[in-house]
Amino acid sequence: MLIEPFSIDIPDSALEDLRHRLLNARLPEPLAGQGWSEGIDMDVLRELLAYWSNTFDWRAQETVLNRLPQFVTHIDGQRVHFIHQRGVGPKPMPLILTHGWPGSFIEMQRIIPLLTDPARHGGDPADAFDVVVPSLPGYTFSAPFQQSGMGPYEVAGLWGELMSGLGYDRFGCQGGDIGAGVSTWLGVRFPERVTGIHLNYIPGSYRPPLGETEPALTEAETAFLQRAAAFADAEGAYGHIQRTKPQSLAVGLNDSPAGLLAWMGEKILSWCDDSPAIDREWLLTNVTLYWLTNCIGSSFRQYVEGGKRPLLFNDGERLKPPVGVALFPNELPMPPRSWVERCFKVDRWTVMPRGGHFAALEQPELLAEDVRAFFRGCR
């Protein structure tokens, strides 16, 4: 497997085109007092667009991102972009971190040093990891899959090949959102290679068997299913359209940076915690990455394909590698431990004091410490 160093280098013409579009954006007029009730708050969007077009410095962010050790490779003809940071410690453990939507590899930029060099951040050098952060296919600098039928299950196979090419026979996995699904599929497909799985989200497609031979639903499990249904009804339109009719939506978002920011920004800002909220520099860097790489349409593919192959377990089937779960209070609906333990071997279950859907970005210290603690028993 040929691995080549990678550096982000966006042409000036692309940045000039972006600014031109931003300065000529046409926004709808909201109803009085509409706020966030039917999507992003237009006043918030206007402020973000003004900052993006006049103050935001992409070149400064590009310089920061290029300090990360980035690489590209091709696996079975598939171009994969990834970060590979070696650990500082007596025996670093290989760990692959997978992001989700509407994030990207830059979700992990704050947690990487905490995991690779824990001693420098008040931790134990024995907890060091060799960290690999790939970009999902069709996200930013990883090429999209060229045919249908390629979802989180297939991404797990791609990640297995990537880790083999980097010389890692056994490794741990961590992820949230789509990354939680990919990490779980890695454990399903390669149980002999995966030392452990740490999740800050339980994949929405996970369904344990609920037949007559299985224990009846507990009150907590019933309440979770009701919460999940209520969330899907009130907040799940984005997922439904991205899973069923993504192409029409992608045309508009791929042509309008204001539309792209509204669609992604609504989710990023509403899914994070307020202590502190995600800063606009990161938000705009992430959205700019999507814009400059024309990837919003291809990013939807994991919704389409993931819906076709959910994480269903049959009677008696269980995930073999041990699992650690971190629950952040502003996360999307999360199941109780009993629901997860129907098919997972849960060795660690941590209720966090703060944080939301983007745990590695919002609360990197809390997440890093939980990851270290869980994997101590897997080394």
C-alpha positions in Angstrom: 0.0 0.0 0.0 1.6 3.3 -1.2 1.2 6.1 1.4 1.9 9.6 0.4 2.1 12.8 2.6 -0.8 15.2 2.0 -1.1 18.9 2.4 -4.2 21.1 1.9 -3.6 23.7 -0.8 -6.8 25.4 -2.0 -6.4 27.6 -5.1 -7.2 31.3 -4.7 -9.8 31.1 -7.4 -11.9 28.8 -5.3 -11.8 31.2 -2.3 -12.7 34.1 -4.5 -15.7 32.2 -5.9 -16.8 31.4 -2.4 -16.6 35.0 -1.3 -18.5 36.2 -4.3 -21.3 33.7 -3.7 -21.5 34.7 0.0 -21.7 38.4 -0.8 -24.6 37.7 -3.2 -26.5 35.3 -1.0 -30.3 35.7 -1.0 -32.0 34.7 2.3 -35.7 34.2 3.0 -37.5 36.4 5.4 -38.6 34.6 8.6 -41.8 35.2 10.5 -41.6 37.5 13.5 -40.2 35.6 16.5 -39.6 32.4 14.5 -36.1 31.9 15.9 -34.9 28.3 15.8 -38.4 26.8 15.7 -38.3 25.8 12.0 -34.6 25.7 11.2 -31.6 27.9 11.8 -32.3 31.3 13.2 -31.9 33.9 10.4 -30.3 36.4 12.6 -27.6 33.9 13.6 -27.2 32.9 10.0 -26.7 36.5 8.8 -24.1 37.1 11.4 -22.2 33.9 10.4 -22.4 34.8 6.7 -21.1 38.3 7.4 -18.2 36.9 9.4 -17.5 34.2 6.8 -17.4 36.6 3.8 -15.5 39.5 5.5 -13.4 38.2 8.4 -12.9 34.5 8.3 -9.3 33.6 7.3 -9.3 30.3 5.5 -5.5 30.5 4.9 -4.9 30.7 8.6 -7.0 27.6 9.2 -5.4 25.8 6.3 -2.0 26.4 8.0 -3.2 25.0 11.3 -4.7 21.9 9.6 -1.5 21.3 7.7 0.4 20.9 10.9 -1.5 17.6 11.3 0.3 14.6 9.8 -1.9 13.9 6.9 -1.6 11.2 4.2 -3.5 9.7 1.3 -3.4 6.1 0.0 -5.4 4.0 -2.3 -7.1 0.8 -1.2 -8.7 -1.3 -3.9 -8.8 1.8 -6.1 -10.4 3.9 -3.3 -8.6 7.1 -2.3 -8.5 7.5 1.5 -7.3 10.6 3.3 -6.2 10.1 6.9 -4.2 11.5 9.8 -1.6 9.2 11.4 0.0 10.5 14.6 2.4 8.2 16.4 2.1 8.0 20.2 4.7 9.0 22.8 5.0 6.3 25.4 6.5 2.9 26.1 4.1 0.9 24.0 1.4 3.0 22.2 -1.8 1.2 21.3 -3.2 1.6 17.7 -6.5 3.4 17.8 -8.7 4.4 14.8 -11.1 7.3 15.4 -14.0 7.7 13.0 -16.0 10.9 12.6 -19.6 11.4 11.5 -22.0 13.8 9.7 -22.0 16.9 9.6 -18.4 16.7 10.9 -15.1 15.7 9.3 -11.6 14.6 10.3 -11.2 18.0 12.0 -13.6 16.9 14.8 -10.6 15.0 16.2 -7.9 17.7 16.0 -8.2 18.7 19.7 -8.3 15.1 21.1 -5.3 13.7 19.0 -2.5 15.2 21.2 -4.3 14.1 24.4 -4.3 10.5 23.2 -0.9 10.4 21.5 1.1 12.2 24.2 -0.9 11.9 27.5 2.2 12.6 29.7 2.4 16.1 28.2 -1.2 16.7 29.2 -1.1 15.4 32.8 -1.6 11.7 32.0 0.3 8.5 32.1 2.6 7.8 29.1 1.6 4.1 29.4 -1.8 5.2 28.0 -0.4 6.5 24.7 -2.0 5.6 21.4 -0.9 5.6 17.8 -3.9 7.5 16.4 -5.4 7.1 12.9 -8.2 9.4 11.8 -9.5 8.6 8.3 -11.9 10.8 6.4 -15.0 8.8 5.5 -15.4 8.0 1.8 -17.0 11.0 0.1 -16.0 13.4 2.9 -13.5 16.2 2.3 -10.4 14.6 0.8 -11.4 10.9 0.7 -13.0 10.0 -2.7 -16.6 8.8 -2.6 -17.5 5.2 -3.4 -18.2 4.9 -7.1 -21.1 2.4 -6.8 -24.1 2.0 -4.6 -24.3 -0.6 -1.8 -21.2 0.8 0.0 -22.1 1.9 3.5 -20.7 1.7 7.1 -20.2 -2.1 6.7 -18.0 -1.6 3.7 -16.2 1.4 5.3 -15.3 -1.0 8.2 -13.6 -3.3 5.6 -11.7 -0.3 4.2 -10.5 0.7 7.6 -9.4 -2.9 8.3 -7.2 -2.7 5.2 -5.9 0.7 6.1 -4.8 -0.5 9.5 -3.1 -3.6 8.0 -1.3 -1.3 5.5 -0.1 0.8 8.5 1.3 -2.4 10.1 -1.4 -2.8 12.8 -2.7 -6.3 13.2 -4.8 -5.4 16.2 -6.3 -2.1 17.2 -9.0 -0.3 19.1 -11.9 1.7 17.6 -13.6 4.9 18.8 -16.4 6.9 17.3 -19.7 8.7 17.5 -22.5 9.3 15.0 -21.7 7.4 11.7 -18.3 6.7 13.3 -20.0 4.7 16.0 -21.6 2.5 13.3 -18.3 2.0 11.5 -16.6 1.2 14.8 -19.2 -1.3 15.7 -19.1 -3.0 12.3 -15.3 -3.3 12.7 -16.0 -5.3 15.9 -18.6 -7.4 14.1 -16.4 -8.1 11.0 -13.0 -8.4 12.7 -13.5 -9.5 16.3 -10.1 -11.2 16.3 -8.4 -7.9 15.4 -10.4 -5.3 17.4 -9.1 -5.1 21.0 -12.0 -2.9 22.2 -14.7 -0.4 21.0 -15.3 2.9 22.7 -18.4 4.8 21.7 -19.9 8.2 22.5 -23.1 7.3 20.6 -25.0 4.1 20.0 -25.7 3.6 16.3 -29.3 4.5 15.5 -29.5 1.4 13.3 -28.6 -1.0 16.2 -31.5 -3.3 16.9 -31.2 -6.3 19.4 -33.5 -9.3 18.9 -36.8 -8.8 20.7 -38.5 -12.1 20.2 -40.5 -14.2 22.6 -37.3 -15.8 24.0 -35.8 -12.4 24.8 -36.4 -10.5 28.0 -39.3 -8.1 27.9 -38.6 -4.4 27.5 -37.9 -2.6 30.7 -39.5 0.8 31.6 -36.2 2.5 30.7 -36.0 0.8 27.3 -39.6 1.7 26.5 -39.0 5.3 27.5 -35.9 5.4 25.3 -37.9 4.1 22.3 -40.5 6.7 22.9 -37.8 9.4 23.1 -36.2 8.2 19.9 -39.6 8.3 18.1 -40.3 11.8 19.4 -36.9 13.0 18.3 -37.4 11.4 14.8 -40.8 13.1 14.5 -39.6 16.6 15.7 -36.0 16.7 14.5 -35.5 13.8 12.1 -36.5 15.3 8.8 -32.8 15.9 7.8 -32.0 12.2 8.2 -35.1 11.1 6.3 -34.4 13.2 3.3 -30.6 12.4 3.3 -31.6 8.7 3.4 -34.3 8.8 0.8 -34.0 11.8 -1.6 -30.6 13.2 -1.1 -29.8 14.2 -4.6 -32.3 17.0 -4.9 -31.1 18.5 -1.7 -27.5 18.2 -2.6 -27.9 20.3 -5.8 -29.0 23.3 -3.8 -26.5 22.9 -1.0 -23.6 22.3 -3.5 -24.5 25.5 -5.3 -25.1 27.8 -2.3 -22.6 28.3 0.5 -25.4 30.1 2.5 -27.6 27.1 2.1 -24.8 24.7 3.1 -24.1 26.7 6.2 -27.8 26.9 7.2 -28.2 23.1 6.8 -25.0 22.1 8.5 -24.9 24.9 11.0 -28.4 24.2 12.3 -27.4 20.7 13.3 -23.9 21.5 14.6 -25.1 24.4 16.8 -28.2 22.6 18.1 -26.5 19.3 18.8 -23.7 20.8 20.9 -23.7 21.7 24.5 -23.6 25.3 25.7 -20.6 24.8 28.0 -19.0 26.0 25.8 -20.8 26.0 22.5 -18.8 25.2 19.4 -16.9 28.3 18.2 -17.6 29.9 14.9 -14.0 29.4 13.6 -14.3 25.7 13.8 -17.9 25.7 12.4 -16.8 27.8 9.4 -13.7 25.8 8.9 -15.7 22.6 8.7 -18.4 24.0 6.4 -15.7 25.6 4.2 -14.0 22.2 3.9 -17.3 20.7 2.7 -17.7 23.6 0.2 -14.2 23.5 -1.2 -14.3 19.7 -1.7 -17.8 19.6 -3.2 -18.7 16.8 -0.8 -22.1 17.5 0.6 -23.8 15.2 -1.8 -21.4 12.3 -1.4 -21.5 12.8 2.4 -25.2 11.8 2.3 -24.3 8.4 0.8 -23.7 6.9 4.2 -27.3 7.7 5.2 -28.6 6.0 2.1 -26.5 2.9 2.4 -26.5 2.6 6.2 -30.3 2.5 6.1 -30.1 -0.5 3.8 -27.9 -2.5 6.1 -28.8 -1.8 9.7 -26.9 -3.3 12.7 -29.4 -6.1 13.3 -28.5 -9.0 15.7 -30.2 -12.3 15.6 -31.1 -14.5 18.6 -27.9 -15.4 20.4 -25.6 -13.1 18.4 -23.4 -10.8 20.4 -20.6 -8.3 19.6 -17.4 -10.0 20.8 -15.0 -7.2 21.6 -15.5 -5.3 24.9 -17.3 -2.0 24.7 -17.0 1.3 26.6 -19.7 3.9 26.4 -19.5 7.6 27.3 -22.9 9.4 27.6 -22.9 13.2 27.1 -25.9 15.0 28.4 -26.8 16.9 25.2 -26.4 13.9 23.0 -29.2 12.7 20.7 -31.5 10.1 22.4 -29.3 7.4 24.0 -30.5 4.0 25.2 -30.1 2.7 28.7 -27.3 0.3 29.5 -29.7 -2.7 29.5 -30.6 -2.0 25.8 -26.9 -2.0 24.8 -26.1 -5.0 26.9 -28.6 -7.1 25.0 -25.9 -7.6 22.4 -22.8 -5.8 23.6 -20.3 -6.7 26.3 -20.2 -3.4 28.1 -17.2 -3.0 30.3 -17.4 0.7 31.0 -20.4 3.0 31.1 -19.7 6.7 32.0 -22.2 9.4 32.5 -20.5 12.7 31.6 -21.2 16.0 33.3 -21.4 18.1 30.1 -21.0 17.9 26.4 -23.0 17.1 23.3 -23.0 15.2 20.0 -19.4 16.3 19.0 -17.7 15.0 22.1 -14.1 14.9 20.8 -14.5 18.6 19.8 -16.5 19.9 22.6 -15.0 18.0 25.6 -11.8 16.5 24.4 -10.3 16.1 27.9 -13.3 14.3 29.3 -13.5 12.0 26.3 -9.8 11.3 26.2 -9.7 10.3 29.8 -12.6 7.9 29.4 -10.9 6.4 26.3 -7.7 5.9 28.2 -9.4 4.4 31.2 -11.4 1.9 29.0 -8.5 0.7 26.9 -6.2 0.1 29.9 -8.0 -3.2 30.3 -7.6 -4.0 26.6 -3.8 -3.5 26.1 
